[in-house]
């Protein structure tokens, strides 16, 4: 099964440019035909009007590009806020997903009150699980899958806390979104080696960016300590046939976005394809 696994490359277009048409032109030039939709025209996807969504749909159709996942900011919010706020936001994103033919939504696991250090984050795992379980029930009812990304500064930052969240909820409507660089940036060395057994069974999506342990600087795939090649090798063996989504952050990494420019995205795509070749992972071509 594993040897025939085929993955599809997607990318965060808002790392290339603000204008959606420009995003898609660059991606098509790199032979990438799927988009992680996080933002366009200076707006986050959550703030898109119905008119914006219609324009996105028209532009995607015109270019023959699909949306692989909505790169939402759900869960990048204080854990102390009422969960109803994020439930309402998620309901809106389900409307947008429905309009664009995408049923995967990226989410996070909430900011603890004090993010100056993560030594006390275990205290908030239970609350994070309760909130995410409620959002997962919404996803189940509407036929969507939430992709929980590991991220620094939020409850689900380390391998162990991410595993505690996804294994407790244990739903096909909440899968794990593995980001190698984000693990490195919270000091998780050899994340694939240490985390595959606990998180591998829950993986539904992959972000591709790498980072170095010394200082946490972001690098193209295979040029940091994120064990990207080992991750892709494990995915191949497991028969993973999902997306590898490029979120390179090679120029600027912001609170809810990042920027690489056309040149940075080209570097990121080439680096990923090189590591895929080393791992024996086949790219699904359109």
C-alpha positions in Angstrom: 0.0 0.0 0.0 2.7 2.5 1.1 4.7 2.3 -2.1 1.7 3.6 -4.2 1.0 6.5 -1.9 0.6 9.7 -3.9 0.5 13.2 -2.4 -0.7 16.5 -3.7 1.1 19.8 -3.3 -0.8 22.8 -2.1 0.3 26.2 -1.0 -0.7 29.3 1.0 -1.2 31.7 -1.9 -1.2 34.8 0.4 2.5 34.1 1.0 3.0 35.0 -2.6 0.9 38.1 -3.1 -2.1 40.0 -1.9 -4.1 39.6 -5.1 -5.7 36.2 -5.7 -5.1 36.2 -9.5 -1.4 36.8 -8.9 -1.3 34.1 -6.3 -2.7 31.6 -8.7 -0.5 32.7 -11.6 2.6 32.0 -9.6 1.3 28.6 -8.3 0.3 27.5 -11.8 3.8 28.4 -13.0 5.2 26.1 -10.4 2.7 23.4 -11.4 0.8 23.7 -8.2 -2.9 23.5 -8.7 -4.3 23.6 -5.1 -4.6 26.5 -2.7 -4.7 26.7 1.1 -7.1 29.7 1.4 -6.1 31.9 4.2 -6.4 35.4 2.7 -6.6 37.6 -0.3 -6.9 41.4 -1.0 -5.7 42.2 2.5 -8.6 40.2 4.1 -8.5 37.0 6.2 -10.8 34.3 4.8 -13.0 34.7 7.9 -13.7 38.3 6.9 -14.7 37.5 3.3 -18.1 38.8 2.3 -20.4 36.8 0.2 -19.3 38.9 -2.8 -15.6 38.1 -2.0 -16.5 34.4 -1.9 -18.2 34.6 -5.2 -15.1 36.4 -6.7 -12.8 33.7 -5.2 -14.9 31.0 -6.8 -14.9 32.7 -10.2 -11.2 33.2 -10.1 -10.4 29.7 -9.0 -12.7 28.2 -11.7 -11.1 30.4 -14.3 -7.6 29.2 -13.3 -8.5 25.5 -12.7 -7.2 25.7 -9.1 -9.0 24.0 -6.2 -9.0 24.8 -2.5 -7.5 22.0 -0.4 -8.1 23.5 3.0 -9.4 26.7 4.6 -6.5 28.2 6.5 -8.7 29.6 9.3 -7.7 31.4 12.4 -10.2 29.4 14.6 -8.5 28.7 17.9 -5.9 31.4 17.6 -7.9 33.1 20.3 -7.9 33.3 24.1 -9.1 30.1 25.8 -10.9 32.3 28.4 -13.2 33.8 25.7 -16.7 32.4 25.3 -16.5 29.4 22.9 -19.7 30.7 21.2 -17.5 33.3 19.5 -15.5 30.7 17.7 -18.5 28.5 17.1 -20.1 31.4 15.2 -16.9 32.0 13.2 -16.7 28.3 12.4 -20.3 28.3 11.1 -19.4 31.2 8.8 -16.3 29.2 7.5 -18.5 26.2 6.8 -20.7 28.5 4.6 -17.6 29.6 2.7 -16.3 26.0 2.5 -19.6 24.9 1.1 -19.5 27.6 -1.6 -16.0 26.7 -2.6 -16.3 22.9 -2.5 -13.8 22.4 0.4 -14.6 20.5 3.5 -11.3 20.8 5.4 -10.8 23.6 7.9 -7.5 24.3 9.8 -7.9 25.1 13.5 -5.8 25.7 16.6 -6.1 24.9 20.3 -6.4 28.3 21.9 -4.1 30.7 23.8 -3.6 30.2 27.5 -3.9 33.4 29.6 -0.1 33.6 30.1 2.0 32.7 27.0 5.4 33.9 28.5 6.3 30.3 29.0 4.7 26.9 28.3 5.5 25.2 31.5 1.9 25.5 32.8 0.1 24.6 29.5 -0.9 21.2 30.7 -3.4 23.0 33.0 -5.4 24.0 29.9 -5.4 20.8 28.0 -8.8 19.8 29.4 -10.4 23.1 28.6 -8.9 23.0 25.1 -10.3 19.5 24.6 -13.8 20.6 25.7 -13.8 23.5 23.3 -12.5 21.6 20.4 -14.9 18.7 21.0 -17.8 21.1 20.7 -16.4 22.5 17.4 -15.8 18.9 16.2 -19.4 18.1 16.8 -20.3 21.0 14.6 -18.0 19.7 11.9 -19.6 16.3 12.1 -23.1 17.7 11.8 -22.1 19.7 8.7 -19.8 17.1 7.1 -16.5 18.9 7.6 -13.1 17.8 9.0 -11.2 20.1 11.3 -7.4 19.9 11.0 -5.7 20.7 14.3 -2.3 22.4 13.8 0.4 22.4 16.3 1.6 25.9 17.0 3.8 27.8 19.5 2.0 29.9 22.1 -1.1 27.8 22.1 -2.1 24.8 24.2 -1.3 22.3 21.5 2.3 23.1 21.0 4.2 20.0 22.0 4.0 16.4 20.8 2.5 15.2 24.0 -0.2 17.9 24.3 -1.2 17.5 20.7 -1.5 13.8 21.1 -3.6 14.2 24.3 -6.0 16.5 22.5 -6.6 14.4 19.3 -6.5 11.0 21.0 -9.1 12.1 23.6 -11.5 13.6 21.1 -10.7 10.7 18.7 -13.0 11.7 15.9 -12.7 11.3 12.1 -13.9 15.0 12.1 -10.8 16.2 14.0 -7.5 15.1 12.4 -4.0 16.3 13.2 -2.2 18.8 11.0 1.6 18.2 11.4 3.8 21.3 11.1 7.5 20.3 11.5 8.8 23.8 11.9 6.3 24.7 14.7 7.5 21.6 16.7 11.1 22.7 16.3 10.2 26.3 17.4 9.0 24.9 20.8 12.1 22.9 21.2 10.9 19.5 20.1 14.0 17.8 18.7 13.6 14.9 16.3 9.8 15.4 16.1 9.1 12.6 13.6 11.2 10.1 15.5 9.6 11.0 18.9 6.0 11.8 17.7 5.1 9.5 15.0 3.8 6.7 17.2 1.4 8.9 19.1 0.4 11.3 16.3 0.8 9.3 13.1 -2.5 7.5 13.3 -4.4 10.9 13.5 -2.7 12.7 10.7 -5.0 14.3 8.1 -2.9 17.1 6.7 0.7 18.3 6.5 2.3 21.7 6.4 5.7 22.0 4.9 8.2 24.3 6.4 11.4 23.5 8.3 13.3 25.2 11.1 16.5 25.0 13.0 16.6 24.3 16.7 19.2 26.9 17.4 17.1 30.1 17.3 14.1 28.7 15.5 14.8 30.2 12.1 12.6 29.0 9.3 14.2 27.1 6.4 13.0 25.4 3.2 12.1 21.7 3.5 15.1 19.5 4.4 17.4 22.4 5.4 16.4 22.4 9.1 16.0 20.1 12.1 12.3 19.2 11.4 13.0 15.7 10.1 10.9 16.5 7.0 12.4 13.6 4.9 11.8 11.2 7.8 8.2 12.5 8.0 7.6 12.0 4.3 9.1 8.5 4.4 6.7 7.5 7.2 3.8 9.0 5.3 4.7 7.0 2.2 4.9 3.8 4.3 1.5 4.6 5.8 -0.1 5.1 2.4 -0.8 8.8 3.0 -2.6 10.2 0.0 -3.4 13.7 1.2 -1.9 17.2 0.8 1.5 18.6 1.5 0.8 22.3 1.9 3.6 24.8 1.6 3.6 27.5 4.2 7.2 28.6 3.8 7.3 31.8 5.9 10.7 32.5 4.2 10.5 36.3 4.5 8.0 37.3 7.2 6.1 35.2 9.7 3.2 37.1 11.1 0.6 36.4 13.8 -2.0 34.9 11.4 -0.1 34.9 8.1 3.3 34.9 6.6 5.1 36.1 3.5 7.6 34.5 1.1 7.0 36.3 -2.2 7.1 34.6 -5.6 10.8 33.8 -5.3 10.5 32.3 -1.8 7.6 30.1 -2.9 9.6 28.9 -5.9 12.5 28.0 -3.6 10.1 26.2 -1.2 8.4 24.2 -4.0 11.7 23.0 -5.4 13.0 22.1 -1.9 9.9 20.1 -1.2 10.0 18.2 -4.5 13.7 17.3 -3.8 12.9 15.9 -0.3 9.9 14.0 -1.8 12.2 12.4 -4.3 14.6 11.4 -1.5 11.7 9.9 0.5 10.4 8.1 -2.6 7.1 9.9 -2.3 5.2 10.3 -5.6 3.5 13.6 -6.5 0.0 13.3 -7.8 0.0 15.4 -11.1 -3.2 17.1 -12.3 
